[in-house]
Amino acid sequence: MREFTGKIVFITGGGGGIGAGIAQAFAERGARIILADIQNTFAEEEAAKLPAAAEAQVITLDVRSLESWSAAREKVERQLGAVDILCNNAGISNGFKPLADVAPDEFDRLMAINVTGVYNGVRTFMPSMVARGSGHIVNTSSMNGLTPFGSFAAYSASKFAVLGLSDALREELAPSGVGVSTLFPGLTRSRMAEKDAGGATGQDEKRLLAIRANMMEPIWLGRAVVRAVENDEPYIITHPEYRAGLVARQERILAAFGEPAQPGYKTGSSATKVE
Ligand SMILES: NC(=O)c1ccc[n+]([C@@H]2O[C@H](COP(=O)([O-])OP(=O)(O)OC[C@H]3O[C@@H](n4cnc5c(N)ncnc54)[C@H](O)[C@@H]3O)[C@@H](O)[C@H]2O)c1
C-alpha cells in the first residue's frame, strides 16, 4: 500500500505508548485513525494529540471478546467505511517472574489478550480485506517473540504465538493481496515498559534501570510500521541491539539438525514446504 491519505487505520491498544506512536505515524501520512482500547481515558488523551485531518475516533474494545470486535466493526463501517489497516497491538505483560509463580488465571489472561486478541482482530476484519483484495494487518509481537529470556516465559510464549500466527497468515493471504507484518519492539517508552522496569529486582533491576534511561520513543516504531506497510515487509525490527542474541539462538537450533533419529528414514518426505 503506497498511499495512506484518507485510509482507515484501526489500532488496538491505541491508548498505550506504542499504539499511540503507530497512530501518530499514520496520521503524519494523512490516514484516518481509530484508537481502540479497553481504557477509554488513555485513548481519548492520545486522540486529542492527533491532527484534525486524522478525524481520530476512540472505540471501547476488549480484544478478548468477539462480540466487542463485532460491535466495533459495525460502528466503524457505519461511520467511516471499511478498515484498510488493522494493527493488532494491544497486549499486556505480567512482569518478571519465574513460570512457577505464574498462576493459571494469570497465564490464561495473558494468552487471551496477547494471542486470542490477535486472532479475534484477524477474524473480524480479514474477510472484508480479502473480499476487496487489499488491506494490511500488523501484529505486535516482541523481541521476546524471537529471543526469550528467563523470568518472562508466559509473555514470551504469547509473543512467539503472535509470530507463528502472523507468518502462517502472511502465506495464506498472499494470493489475495492482503499483507501481514509483525512488529518486534525492544524496550520502548510506555506504561507497560515503565511498570516492568519498576518491578524488576536484583540483576534484572540494575540492567533495566540502565536501559530505562534510553527507551526508544514510540513514534519511531510507528514510522517503521508505516514503512513496512508501504513496502509489504514481513518483519519490523526497530532495536538492532538484539541481533547477536537472535543469531546465537538460531545457531543453537540449526546445530541440532543432523541425521534423522530413525536409521533409514527418508528425509524430506514429511516436509510440507521445501525451499
Ligand atoms: N513497551 C515495550 O517495551 C514493548 C516491548 C515489546 C513488545 N511490546 C508490545 O507492544 C504492545 C503495546 O504495548 P505498550 O508498550 O504500548 O504498553 P501500554 O501498556 O502502554 O499499552 C497497551 C494498551 O493495551 C490496552 N489493553 C490492555 N488490555 C486490553 C484489552 N483486553 N483490550 C483492548 N485493549 C487492551 C491498554 O489499556 C493499553 O492502553 C503490546 O502488545 C506489548 O506486548 C511492548
The ligand as a MOL file (V3000), in Angstrom:
LIG
                    3D

  0  0  0     0  0            999 V3000
M  V30 BEGIN CTAB
M  V30 COUNTS 44 48 0 0 0
M  V30 BEGIN ATOM
M  V30 1 N 6.9400 -1.1490 25.5090 0
M  V30 2 C 7.7740 -2.1370 25.2580 0
M  V30 3 O 8.9570 -2.0700 25.6320 0
M  V30 4 C 7.3180 -3.3350 24.4750 0
M  V30 5 C 8.2970 -4.2530 24.0500 0
M  V30 6 C 7.8980 -5.3520 23.3090 0
M  V30 7 C 6.5690 -5.5130 22.9600 0
M  V30 8 N 5.6320 -4.6150 23.3910 0 CHG=1
M  V30 9 C 4.2340 -4.8560 22.9780 0
M  V30 10 O 3.7190 -3.6600 22.4200 0
M  V30 11 C 2.2980 -3.6380 22.5690 0
M  V30 12 C 1.8740 -2.2990 23.1300 0
M  V30 13 O 2.3590 -2.1730 24.4630 0
M  V30 14 P 2.8550 -0.8100 25.1240 0
M  V30 15 O 4.2650 -0.9880 25.4860 0
M  V30 16 O 2.4470 0.3400 24.2780 0 CHG=-1
M  V30 17 O 2.0420 -0.8790 26.5010 0
M  V30 18 P 0.8860 0.0360 27.1110 0
M  V30 19 O 0.5470 -0.6280 28.3960 0
M  V30 20 O 1.2800 1.4550 27.0970 0
M  V30 21 O -0.2990 -0.1460 26.0450 0
M  V30 22 C -1.1040 -1.2940 25.9420 0
M  V30 23 C -2.5370 -0.8340 25.7290 0
M  V30 24 O -3.3520 -2.0060 25.5400 0
M  V30 25 C -4.5820 -1.7810 26.2140 0
M  V30 26 N -5.2190 -3.0560 26.5390 0
M  V30 27 C -4.9010 -3.9310 27.5220 0
M  V30 28 N -5.7660 -4.9430 27.5460 0
M  V30 29 C -6.6670 -4.7250 26.5450 0
M  V30 30 C -7.8130 -5.4270 26.0710 0
M  V30 31 N -8.2210 -6.5590 26.6520 0
M  V30 32 N -8.4820 -4.9270 25.0060 0
M  V30 33 C -8.0800 -3.7490 24.4330 0
M  V30 34 N -7.0170 -3.0280 24.8520 0
M  V30 35 C -6.3100 -3.5150 25.8960 0
M  V30 36 C -4.1920 -0.9950 27.4770 0
M  V30 37 O -5.2980 -0.2970 28.0290 0
M  V30 38 C -3.1010 -0.0710 26.9560 0
M  V30 39 O -3.6120 1.1930 26.5580 0
M  V30 40 C 1.9450 -4.8430 23.4640 0
M  V30 41 O 1.4760 -5.8980 22.6570 0
M  V30 42 C 3.2720 -5.1960 24.0890 0
M  V30 43 O 3.3340 -6.5550 24.4600 0
M  V30 44 C 5.9870 -3.5320 24.1480 0
M  V30 END ATOM
M  V30 BEGIN BOND
M  V30 1 1 1 2
M  V30 2 2 2 3
M  V30 3 1 2 4
M  V30 4 1 4 5
M  V30 5 2 4 44
M  V30 6 2 5 6
M  V30 7 1 6 7
M  V30 8 2 7 8
M  V30 9 1 8 9
M  V30 10 1 8 44
M  V30 11 1 9 10
M  V30 12 1 9 42
M  V30 13 1 10 11
M  V30 14 1 11 12
M  V30 15 1 11 40
M  V30 16 1 12 13
M  V30 17 1 13 14
M  V30 18 2 14 15
M  V30 19 1 14 16
M  V30 20 1 14 17
M  V30 21 1 17 18
M  V30 22 2 18 19
M  V30 23 1 18 20
M  V30 24 1 18 21
M  V30 25 1 21 22
M  V30 26 1 22 23
M  V30 27 1 23 24
M  V30 28 1 23 38
M  V30 29 1 24 25
M  V30 30 1 25 26
M  V30 31 1 25 36
M  V30 32 1 26 27
M  V30 33 1 26 35
M  V30 34 2 27 28
M  V30 35 1 28 29
M  V30 36 1 29 30
M  V30 37 2 29 35
M  V30 38 1 30 31
M  V30 39 2 30 32
M  V30 40 1 32 33
M  V30 41 2 33 34
M  V30 42 1 34 35
M  V30 43 1 36 37
M  V30 44 1 36 38
M  V30 45 1 38 39
M  V30 46 1 40 41
M  V30 47 1 40 42
M  V30 48 1 42 43
M  V30 END BOND
M  V30 END CTAB
M  END
